[in-house]
Amino acid sequence: MIEFLDNLDTSIFLAVNGANSPFFDSFMTMFTGRFIWIPMYAMILWILFRSCRWQTATVYLLSLVCAIVLTDQVCASVIRPAVERLRPSNIENSISGMAYIVNGYRGGSYGFPSCHAANSFALTVFVALFVRRRAFTVFIVGWALLNSYSRLYLGVHYPGDLLVGAIIGSLFGFVCYHAARLSAGRLLEPQAASGGHQTIGVLDSSRVILKQLTPGAALRSLTPSASLLREISTVRIYRLVASDLMIAAFALTLAVIVIASILN
């Protein structure tokens, strides 16, 4: 069974990796970079700190960092040394001669699972759960998928590396997000009890925002105050604007990559 899956993985890799062009060589090389997405990462910080009180936003930010660090270390320092699966681009791999390599980039020795895919999906799942907007979720999942595919295009990962990495990253993103919600509630409960809003009941669509605004408060069937309803409405607007700005930052970065790839 393992041999069958390995052969299937190799066949898919060779078929997909073989579809290339000078334009996409440049495009995928830039798209897979970490620093080029700094504007998009900056918008994530803006979403956190403009739609939550700073104490709650700090908890979420630290949890997001933990999700990415844990994902990266589990993949790179635990699984890779244990599995020791050579990258398809590694010259010691028998298929390296058939792999299409871009600009001589071959990555490290081992590639299972893909840290790139794992980190991308850890970030994607965490932020998607925080924002909870369908259009935004479609956008950021698309970004993670294309970011993962770029590694296959460049010849440094098998499809299986990407799939397992995406699963691991998604799990850490999911767990760390919910840990952040729980931690924010427990850490800030005294503040909410002493001077926060009264316990209230709101529509399901507002419950997540409410818990992020007043993490120590319980939700019960009482009439919400007008001031809190205004605050929830303001947070919704902030998140709509911030998520739209994040998509705009992505579109601008993508346009720069496309133009640079054409001119290259």
N, C-alpha and C positions, 0 to 999 in steps of 0.2 A: 504493500500500500504506500509506504514512504517513497519507494522507488518510482511508483507510478506518478505520485504527486510531484516529485522532483522533476521527472521527465516532462510532465505537463507544464510545470512552471517554466522550465527551460524553453519549451516550444513556444509558449505565449511570449516570453521575453524576446526571443529571436524574431518572431513575427512583428511585434510592435516596435522593437528597437530598430528594426531594419527600415522602418518608414521614417525617413529624415530628409532634410533639405538645409541649405545654408542659412535661410531665414530662421528656421526653428532651432538650428544650432545656437545662434546668437540669442534668440528669444528665450529658450529654455535655460541657457546659462545664466542669463540675468534674472529670470523669474525665480530660479531656485535659490538666489542669494538671500541672505538674512537681512542685511542692512538696507536694502532697497525698499523694504516694507516698513521702515521706521515711521513714516507718516501714518500708516494704518494702525500701528501699535500705539502711537500717540493718541489716536482717536479712541482707542479702548480705554486708556487712562481717563480721557475726558468724559466718556460715558459713565465710568465708575464714580468719579468724584463730582460730577454735576447732577447725578440722579440719586445719590445717596448722601447721607450725612458723613462727614469725613471719617468718623470712627468706623462706621459700617463699611465704607469704601475701602479703608485700609485693611480690614479683615478679608474682604473679597480679593483685594490685590495680592495680599500675602498668600492666600489660598491658590490663586491663579499661578503665582510664581512656583509654589510647591508642586502644583500639578505638572508643570513643565519640567521642573528639576527632577522630580521623582520619575516621570516618564523617561526622560533622557538617561538617567543613571541606571534604571532597571534594564533598559534596552542595551545601553553601551557597556555597562560594567558588570552586569549579571548574566543576561541571556547570550549576548554575543560571544563572550569567552567560553561559555558552556557549550554552545552549539557549534561554533567555529565553522560557519558556512561562508565560504569564500564569495566575495563579490564576483559577478560575471565579468567585471572589468579587470579583476586581479590577474596578473600575468601567470600566476601559478594555477589558475583555473583552466581546464581543458577547452572551454568554450570562449576564452578571452579573445582568441583570434577571429571569432565570428561576430563578436560584439562590436557595435558601432560606438567608438569613443570620440568625444568632442574635445578638441584642444588639448589632448593628452591627459585629461583629468580622469583619474581612476579611483579616487577615494582611498579609504583605508583598506585593511586586510579583509575584515569580515563585515557582512552587510545584513545579517538577519538578527533582529528585525530592523526596519528602517527607522532611525531616530528622526529623520526629517518628517516622515509621515506621522510618526507617533506624536511629536511635538506639535505639528500642525493641527492634528485632530484633538489633542488635549486642549489647545487654545480655542479651537472651533466649538467644541461641545460646551466648554465652560461659558464662553461669551454668549453663545446661542441661548443657553438656559437662563442667563442673566437678562438678556434683552427681551426674549420671548416675543419675537416679531417674525412672522412667516417669511416675508420677503427678505429680511436680513439673514435668516437661517439659510435660505436657499443660496444667497450670495456667499456667505462665509464657508458653507460646505463646498460650494463650487471652487472657491479659492483653495481649500485644503486638498481637494481632489486633483486640481491642476498642479499644485505644488508637489504632490506625491508623484503624479505622472512624469513630471520633469526629471525625476530621479531615474525612472525607467528609460526615458528617452536618452539621457546622458550615459546610460549603460552601467550605472553603478549599483543598481538594485534589480532583483527579480520581482515579479508581481506579488509573489508570496511574502516577500520582505515587507512590501508596502501594506498588504492586507493585514498582516499580523501587527505591524506597527500602528496602523490606524485603529485596530481593535483595542490595543493596549492604551494608546493615547486617549481614546474615547472613554474608556473605563476610568482612567485617572481623572479626566476632566469632569466626568459625572460625579464621581465620589468626592472630589475636592470641592466642587460647587456646593453639594449638599452639606458637606462638612462646614463650609463657610457660613451657610445659612444657620446651621445649628450653633456654631461657635459665636456668631454675631449675637444671636439671641441670648446665649448664656453669659457672655462677657458683658453685654450692655443691659442686662435685665435690671440691675439696681438703678441705673439711670432712668430707665423707662418707668420703673415702679415709683420713683421719687418725684420725677418731674416731667415725665413723658405724657403722651396722649392717653386718654382713657381707653379701656378695652372697647372695641367696636366690631361691628359686622359689616362687611362690604361685599360687593359682587366678586365672583371668583377671579375675574380679570384684573382686579385690583389687589388681591390678597398678597401676591408676591411683592408688589411695590410697597404695600403697607408693612410687611414684615421687614423689608429692607430699611424703611424709614423709622419704624419703631420695633426693632428686633426683640425687645423684651416684652412686648405687649401680646396679650391673648386675643383671639378673634371670637367675639360672641355676638349674639343677635341684639345689639344695641344701635341706636341711631348715631351715625358718624357725625362729627362736628363739621361745620361748614369750612373751617380753616383747614382741617385735615383733607377734606375732599378737594379743596383748591390745591393743596400741596401735592396730592396724588395726581391731579390733572396736570400740574406743572411738570412733575417728574415724567409723565407720559410724553409731554411735548418735548422735553429735553432728550428723551431716549429716541423719539422719532427723528429729531433733528440730528442727534449725534450719530445714529445708525446711518442716516442718509449721508452725513458728512464722511463717515467711514467708507461707505460705498463710493462716494465721490473721490476720496483719496486713493482708493484702489483703482478707479477708472483712470485717474490722472497718472498714476504710476504705470499702469498697463499701457497707456498711450505713449509714455516716454520709452518703455521697453520696445513697443512696436516700431516707433520711429527710429530708435537706435538700431534695431535689428535690420530695418530696411536700408539704413545708411551704411551699415557695417560692410 
